[in-house]
């Protein structure tokens, strides 16, 4: 067995130190669009397979580099791991890793977006960021002043459709922000696509190459979408101040909500990855679940020795407060909007034959009500799923 020929590592597989873990040294493997974090031992074994060899020879060289004995059997276990099969020239053994975004369909390829992304790189400079945030604060204050001075009238069906269209355009701008940040730092990226994340339709940007960037540059890529939405808010606010058109104000309100939604760390959206990269805390949800289970066991058995550390308790408390605040605010807001939309729909339904464009108004209000209900049910489902996974025994 020691003379077994080892598979050869693909030439395009990248191995580099990963700065996110403390303590034991870790390495990042980049292969195709996948990125795996492995121990230094696994990385050395893979690196020694750049050329075909034998298990015995690889074990000897790995032992010399690591300073600890590595047996041929240990090398064989590493090379036979299914999760690493993509790294070798053995296509028939390629692992199929499920993606959390299902029914993926690319709608804007990278080569089409490249001419747009390159000129926008200057936005990721300190002077541009300072000017943008200052302008955003000024625009927001002026919009708030104008909004409080006028009693808003109910939106017509056409205005609702325009508001939804403007909000969706902001979502596209969000994805462009991620891709532009990748372009700014020279990271490999793809285009923009659409799919279903759990039970919600989403747009996504293919930014897997950002894993190869330093930790703080990854954080900029994480925040790039919300940063571009800030620029979009400036544009919406400026048009609203100049024209007074209500759809631009409604689009601003929904863009604010979507920014809050994507920044929450409860779901694996931008806020989760931003907190992970800024704090150097990989597998954030698993750390939270482990700390919660440990705290519950300590309370259940009144055993203080089982209690998590102060750092774990602080992280658990902060995450819990943010989770409760996010879900409470979001579900309460959606509940209020659903009630108001249902009431307006009932009124418009009664006058649909006599009011101008009555059927269009009903259609627009119905579409808005359906969207609100889908969002509320999706969030309720995700909240229930998170609580279920939290109470699940990992050893079961």
C-alpha positions as CSV (number, residue, x, y, z in Angstrom):
1,X,0.0,0.0,0.0
2,X,2.9,2.4,0.7
3,X,3.8,2.2,-3.0
4,X,0.4,3.3,-4.1
5,X,0.6,6.1,-6.7
6,X,-0.9,9.3,-5.4
7,X,-3.2,11.4,-7.6
8,X,-1.7,14.6,-8.9
9,X,-2.9,18.0,-7.6
10,X,-4.4,20.2,-10.3
11,X,-2.2,23.0,-11.5
12,X,-4.8,25.6,-10.9
13,X,-5.4,24.7,-7.2
14,X,-4.2,27.5,-4.9
15,X,-2.9,27.1,-1.4
16,X,-2.3,30.0,0.9
17,X,-2.2,30.8,4.6
18,X,-5.6,31.9,5.9
19,X,-5.5,34.8,8.4
20,X,-8.9,34.2,9.9
21,X,-8.1,31.5,12.4
22,X,-6.3,32.1,15.7
23,X,-4.1,29.5,17.3
24,X,-3.5,26.6,15.0
25,X,-2.2,27.6,11.6
26,X,-4.8,27.1,8.8
27,X,-4.7,27.3,5.0
28,X,-7.2,28.2,2.3
29,X,-7.6,25.9,-0.7
30,X,-9.1,27.6,-3.8
31,X,-10.4,25.2,-6.5
32,X,-12.9,26.2,-9.2
33,X,-15.5,28.3,-7.3
34,X,-14.9,26.5,-4.0
35,X,-12.8,27.5,-1.0
36,X,-11.9,25.2,1.8
37,X,-10.1,25.9,5.1
38,X,-7.8,23.1,6.1
39,X,-5.1,22.4,8.7
40,X,-1.4,22.9,7.9
41,X,-0.9,19.1,7.8
42,X,-3.5,18.7,5.1
43,X,-2.1,21.6,3.1
44,X,1.4,20.2,3.2
45,X,0.2,16.8,2.0
46,X,-1.7,18.4,-0.8
47,X,1.3,20.5,-1.8
48,X,3.5,17.5,-1.9
49,X,1.2,16.0,-4.5
50,X,1.9,18.6,-7.1
51,X,3.7,15.7,-8.9
52,X,2.7,12.1,-8.8
53,X,4.5,10.1,-6.1
54,X,3.8,7.3,-3.7
55,X,2.1,7.4,-0.3
56,X,5.4,6.5,1.4
57,X,7.3,9.3,-0.3
58,X,4.7,11.9,0.4
59,X,4.6,10.8,4.0
60,X,8.3,11.2,4.3
61,X,8.4,14.7,2.8
62,X,5.4,15.8,4.8
63,X,7.0,14.6,8.0
64,X,10.2,16.5,7.3
65,X,8.2,19.8,6.6
66,X,5.9,19.5,9.6
67,X,8.4,18.2,12.1
68,X,6.0,15.4,13.2
69,X,5.7,11.9,12.0
70,X,3.1,11.4,9.2
71,X,2.3,7.8,8.2
72,X,1.4,6.7,4.7
73,X,-2.0,5.7,6.0
74,X,-2.6,9.2,7.2
75,X,-1.7,10.5,3.7
76,X,-4.1,8.0,2.2
77,X,-6.9,9.2,4.4
78,X,-6.3,12.8,3.3
79,X,-6.2,12.0,-0.4
80,X,-9.3,9.9,-0.3
81,X,-11.4,12.5,1.4
82,X,-14.4,13.1,-0.9
83,X,-14.5,16.8,-0.1
84,X,-11.0,17.2,-1.5
85,X,-11.7,15.2,-4.7
86,X,-12.1,18.4,-6.8
87,X,-8.4,19.2,-6.2
88,X,-7.1,16.3,-8.2
89,X,-7.0,15.2,-11.9
90,X,-9.8,12.6,-11.3
91,X,-12.9,14.1,-12.8
92,X,-15.0,11.0,-12.2
93,X,-14.6,11.5,-8.4
94,X,-15.6,15.1,-8.3
95,X,-17.7,15.9,-5.2
96,X,-21.0,17.6,-5.8
97,X,-21.4,20.2,-3.1
98,X,-24.9,21.7,-2.7
99,X,-25.3,25.4,-2.9
100,X,-27.6,27.2,-0.5
101,X,-29.0,29.3,-3.5
102,X,-31.1,26.9,-5.6
103,X,-32.3,27.2,-9.1
104,X,-29.4,29.5,-9.9
105,X,-29.6,31.3,-13.2
106,X,-27.0,33.9,-14.4
107,X,-28.6,37.0,-15.9
108,X,-25.6,39.3,-16.3
109,X,-22.2,37.6,-17.2
110,X,-18.9,39.1,-16.0
111,X,-17.7,40.1,-19.4
112,X,-20.8,42.2,-19.9
113,X,-20.4,43.9,-16.5
114,X,-16.6,44.5,-16.8
115,X,-16.8,47.8,-18.7
116,X,-19.2,49.2,-16.0
117,X,-17.2,47.9,-13.0
118,X,-13.8,49.3,-13.9
119,X,-14.8,53.0,-14.0
120,X,-16.6,52.6,-10.6
121,X,-13.5,51.4,-8.7
122,X,-12.7,55.0,-7.6
123,X,-15.8,54.8,-5.3
124,X,-13.8,52.5,-3.1
125,X,-11.3,55.2,-2.1
126,X,-11.3,57.1,1.2
127,X,-12.1,60.5,-0.3
128,X,-15.0,59.1,-2.3
129,X,-16.4,57.2,0.7
130,X,-16.2,60.3,2.9
131,X,-17.9,62.5,0.3
132,X,-20.6,59.9,-0.3
133,X,-21.5,59.3,3.4
134,X,-21.5,63.1,4.0
135,X,-23.9,63.6,1.1
136,X,-26.1,60.8,2.2
137,X,-26.6,62.2,5.7
138,X,-27.4,65.6,4.2
139,X,-29.9,64.1,1.7
140,X,-31.6,62.0,4.4
141,X,-32.0,65.1,6.7
142,X,-33.5,67.1,3.8
143,X,-35.9,64.3,2.9
144,X,-37.0,63.9,6.5
145,X,-37.7,67.6,6.7
146,X,-39.8,67.6,3.5
147,X,-41.6,64.4,4.4
148,X,-42.8,65.7,7.8
149,X,-44.0,69.0,6.2
150,X,-46.4,67.2,3.9
151,X,-49.3,64.8,4.7
152,X,-48.8,61.8,2.3
153,X,-51.7,60.6,0.2
154,X,-52.3,56.9,-0.5
155,X,-50.2,55.6,-3.5
156,X,-52.0,54.7,-6.7
157,X,-51.5,51.4,-8.4
158,X,-49.1,52.9,-10.9
159,X,-47.1,54.5,-8.1
160,X,-46.8,51.2,-6.3
161,X,-45.5,49.5,-9.4
162,X,-42.9,52.3,-9.9
163,X,-41.9,52.0,-6.3
164,X,-41.3,48.3,-6.6
165,X,-39.4,48.7,-9.9
166,X,-37.1,51.4,-8.3
167,X,-36.5,49.2,-5.3
168,X,-35.5,46.2,-7.5
169,X,-33.1,48.4,-9.4
170,X,-31.5,49.2,-6.0
171,X,-31.0,45.5,-5.5
172,X,-29.1,45.2,-8.8
173,X,-27.0,48.2,-7.7
174,X,-26.3,46.3,-4.4
175,X,-24.9,43.4,-6.3
176,X,-22.8,45.7,-8.5
177,X,-21.2,47.0,-5.3
178,X,-19.9,43.6,-4.4
179,X,-18.5,43.0,-7.9
180,X,-16.9,46.5,-8.0
181,X,-15.2,45.9,-4.7
182,X,-13.7,42.6,-6.1
183,X,-12.5,44.6,-9.2
184,X,-11.0,47.2,-6.9
185,X,-8.8,44.6,-5.1
186,X,-8.1,42.4,-8.1
187,X,-10.2,39.4,-6.9
188,X,-11.6,37.0,-9.4
189,X,-15.4,37.3,-9.8
190,X,-18.3,36.3,-12.0
191,X,-21.5,38.0,-12.9
192,X,-25.0,38.5,-11.3
193,X,-27.6,35.8,-11.1
194,X,-30.9,35.0,-9.5
195,X,-32.1,32.0,-7.5
196,X,-34.0,30.9,-4.4
197,X,-32.3,31.2,-0.9
198,X,-34.4,28.8,1.3
199,X,-37.8,30.1,0.3
200,X,-37.1,33.6,-0.9
201,X,-36.2,34.8,-4.4
202,X,-32.8,36.5,-4.4
203,X,-30.2,38.1,-6.7
204,X,-26.6,37.2,-6.0
205,X,-23.2,38.2,-7.2
206,X,-20.5,35.6,-7.9
207,X,-17.7,36.8,-5.6
208,X,-16.1,33.5,-4.5
209,X,-12.6,34.9,-5.5
210,X,-12.9,37.3,-2.5
211,X,-11.9,34.4,-0.3
212,X,-8.3,34.9,-1.5
213,X,-8.1,38.5,-0.3
214,X,-6.8,39.6,3.1
215,X,-9.4,39.7,5.8
216,X,-10.1,43.5,5.8
217,X,-10.4,43.6,2.0
218,X,-12.9,40.7,2.2
219,X,-14.9,42.9,4.7
220,X,-15.0,45.7,2.1
221,X,-16.4,43.3,-0.4
222,X,-19.0,42.2,2.2
223,X,-20.0,45.8,2.7
224,X,-19.7,46.8,-0.9
225,X,-23.4,46.1,-1.7
226,X,-24.8,48.2,1.1
227,X,-22.2,50.9,0.3
228,X,-23.5,51.1,-3.3
229,X,-27.1,51.2,-2.0
230,X,-26.0,54.3,0.0
231,X,-25.1,55.9,-3.3
232,X,-28.4,54.8,-4.8
233,X,-30.2,56.4,-1.8
234,X,-28.5,59.7,-2.6
235,X,-29.8,59.5,-6.2
236,X,-33.3,58.6,-5.1
237,X,-33.4,61.4,-2.4
238,X,-32.1,64.0,-4.9
239,X,-34.8,63.2,-7.4
240,X,-37.5,63.2,-4.7
241,X,-36.4,66.6,-3.4
242,X,-36.4,68.0,-6.9
243,X,-39.7,66.5,-8.1
244,X,-41.7,65.4,-5.0
245,X,-42.6,62.2,-6.7
246,X,-43.8,59.7,-4.1
247,X,-42.4,56.5,-5.7
248,X,-38.9,57.7,-5.1
249,X,-39.7,58.2,-1.4
250,X,-41.3,54.8,-1.1
251,X,-38.3,53.3,-2.9
252,X,-36.0,55.0,-0.3
253,X,-38.0,53.5,2.6
254,X,-37.9,49.9,1.1
255,X,-34.2,50.3,0.3
256,X,-33.6,51.2,4.0
257,X,-35.4,48.1,5.0
258,X,-33.5,45.9,2.6
259,X,-30.2,47.3,3.8
260,X,-31.1,46.5,7.4
261,X,-32.3,43.0,6.3
262,X,-29.0,42.2,4.5
263,X,-26.8,43.5,7.4
264,X,-28.4,41.4,10.1
265,X,-26.1,38.5,11.2
266,X,-28.9,36.1,11.9
267,X,-29.1,34.9,8.3
268,X,-26.1,34.2,6.1
269,X,-26.3,37.5,4.3
270,X,-23.8,40.3,4.1
271,X,-23.9,41.1,7.8
272,X,-23.0,37.6,8.7
273,X,-19.9,37.6,6.5
274,X,-19.0,41.2,7.5
275,X,-19.0,40.3,11.2
276,X,-17.1,37.1,10.5
277,X,-14.4,38.9,8.6
278,X,-14.1,41.9,10.9
279,X,-14.0,39.8,14.0
280,X,-12.0,36.9,12.7
281,X,-14.7,34.5,13.9
282,X,-15.3,31.7,11.3
283,X,-18.4,29.5,11.6
284,X,-20.2,32.2,13.5
285,X,-23.5,30.5,13.7
286,X,-21.9,27.3,15.0
287,X,-20.1,29.2,17.7
288,X,-23.4,30.8,18.7
289,X,-25.2,27.5,18.8
290,X,-22.4,25.8,20.8
291,X,-22.3,28.7,23.3
292,X,-26.1,28.6,23.6
293,X,-26.2,24.8,24.2
294,X,-23.4,25.2,26.8
295,X,-25.1,28.0,28.6
296,X,-28.4,26.0,28.7
297,X,-26.7,22.9,30.1
298,X,-25.0,25.0,32.8
299,X,-28.4,26.5,33.8
300,X,-30.2,23.1,33.5
301,X,-27.7,21.3,35.8
302,X,-26.7,24.3,37.9
303,X,-23.1,23.6,37.1
304,X,-21.1,26.8,36.8
305,X,-18.1,24.8,35.4
306,X,-20.2,24.2,32.3
307,X,-20.8,27.9,31.8
308,X,-19.3,29.5,28.6
309,X,-16.4,31.9,28.9
310,X,-17.1,35.6,29.3
311,X,-16.1,36.2,25.7
312,X,-18.6,33.5,24.5
313,X,-21.3,34.9,26.8
314,X,-20.7,38.5,25.4
315,X,-20.9,37.2,21.8
316,X,-24.0,35.2,22.6
317,X,-25.7,38.1,24.3
318,X,-24.9,40.6,21.6
319,X,-26.1,38.2,18.9
320,X,-29.2,37.4,20.8
321,X,-30.1,41.0,21.3
322,X,-29.5,41.7,17.6
323,X,-31.5,38.7,16.5
324,X,-34.5,39.5,18.7
325,X,-34.4,43.2,17.7
326,X,-34.2,42.4,14.0
327,X,-37.0,39.8,13.9
328,X,-39.3,41.9,16.2
329,X,-38.8,45.1,14.2
330,X,-39.1,43.4,10.8
331,X,-42.2,41.2,11.6
332,X,-43.9,44.1,13.4
333,X,-43.3,46.4,10.4
334,X,-44.4,43.8,8.0
335,X,-47.5,43.1,10.0
336,X,-48.5,46.8,10.1
337,X,-47.9,47.2,6.4
338,X,-49.9,44.0,5.6
339,X,-52.9,45.4,7.6
340,X,-52.7,48.8,6.0
341,X,-52.3,47.3,2.5
342,X,-55.3,44.9,3.1
343,X,-57.4,47.8,4.2
344,X,-56.6,49.9,1.2
345,X,-57.1,46.9,-1.1
346,X,-60.6,46.5,0.3
347,X,-61.4,50.1,-0.3
348,X,-60.0,50.1,-3.8
349,X,-61.9,46.9,-4.6
350,X,-65.2,48.6,-3.8
351,X,-64.6,51.5,-6.2
352,X,-62.7,49.7,-8.9
353,X,-65.5,50.2,-11.5
354,X,-66.0,53.9,-10.9
355,X,-62.5,55.2,-10.1
356,X,-60.1,56.0,-13.0
357,X,-57.8,53.1,-13.6
358,X,-59.5,51.3,-10.7
359,X,-58.5,47.9,-11.9
360,X,-54.8,49.0,-12.2
361,X,-55.0,50.3,-8.6
362,X,-56.4,47.0,-7.4
363,X,-53.7,45.0,-9.3
364,X,-50.9,47.2,-7.8
365,X,-52.2,46.9,-4.3
366,X,-52.7,43.2,-4.6
367,X,-49.1,42.7,-5.8
368,X,-47.8,44.7,-2.9
369,X,-49.9,42.7,-0.4
370,X,-48.8,39.4,-1.9
371,X,-45.1,40.5,-1.6
372,X,-45.5,41.6,2.0
373,X,-47.2,38.2,2.9
374,X,-44.5,36.2,1.2
375,X,-41.7,38.2,3.1
376,X,-43.5,37.7,6.4
377,X,-44.0,34.0,5.9
378,X,-40.4,33.6,4.7
379,X,-39.0,35.3,7.8
380,X,-41.3,33.4,10.1
381,X,-40.1,30.1,8.5
382,X,-36.4,31.1,8.8
383,X,-36.9,32.1,12.5
384,X,-38.5,28.8,13.2
385,X,-35.8,26.9,11.4
386,X,-33.1,28.8,13.3
387,X,-34.7,28.0,16.7
388,X,-35.0,24.3,15.6
389,X,-31.4,24.1,14.7
390,X,-30.4,25.8,17.9
391,X,-32.1,23.2,20.0
392,X,-30.9,20.3,17.9
393,X,-28.4,18.0,19.6
394,X,-25.2,17.9,17.4
395,X,-24.4,14.5,18.7
396,X,-27.7,13.0,17.7
